[in-house]
Amino acid sequence: KMSKSLGNIVNPYDVFDHIGADPLRWYFLARLAPESQKRISVDIVREVASSFVNTLWNTY
C-alpha cells in the first residue's frame, strides 16, 4: 500500500519521463487484471514492452 506519510509513492510523471507512457499502458493491459494488486518496476515494464515490440517486429 502506498502512503505519502511512508514516502513510498511513485510519481507517475517520473515514470513517464523514464520509460514513456505507452510501455506503461501496455504493461497494464497485457499483464494486470483490473482487480489485481501488483508491484511495478521499470525493468518489468521494459521487458513487457520489449516482448510486444519483438513479436510485432517478427510478424513483418
N, C-alpha and C positions, 0 to 999 in steps of 0.2 A: 504494500500500500504506500502510495506516495503522500508525502506531507511536507508542507512548507516549513513547519517547525523542525522537522528532522533534516531538512536540506537535501532531500533525495529526489527532487523534482528535476526533470529534464526539460529544458526549454526547447519546444519543437522547432523554433526558428534556427537554433544552433544545429539541430539535426538536418534541417533542410539545407542549410549552408554547407554542411559537411558531406552529405550523400545525395541530396536532392529530394524533391517531393515525390517524384514518380516511383523511384525504387521503394520508398516507404509505403506508398499507396499499394503497390504490387504485393509487398510483403503482407499487408493487412488482408488483401483479397485472397492471396494464394495460401497462406499458412494459418490464419487465425479464424476460428469460428467466432461469431458475434458474442457469445456468452463466455468465451474463454478468457482467462487472465494469464498472460504470458509476459516474461521479461523480454525486452527488446534490446538487442545490441547492434551496433553499427556493422560488425562483422557478419552477423546472421542476415541482416537486410542486404548487405552486399552480395552474399552467397546466393540468396534467393533471386535477386535481380540478375545476377550473372548467369544463373542457370536458365532463366527465362530468355535472356538475350542469346545465349548459346543455342538453345532449342530453336529460336526464331532464325538465327543465322544458319543453322544446319538444314532448315526447311528449304531455303532458297539455294 
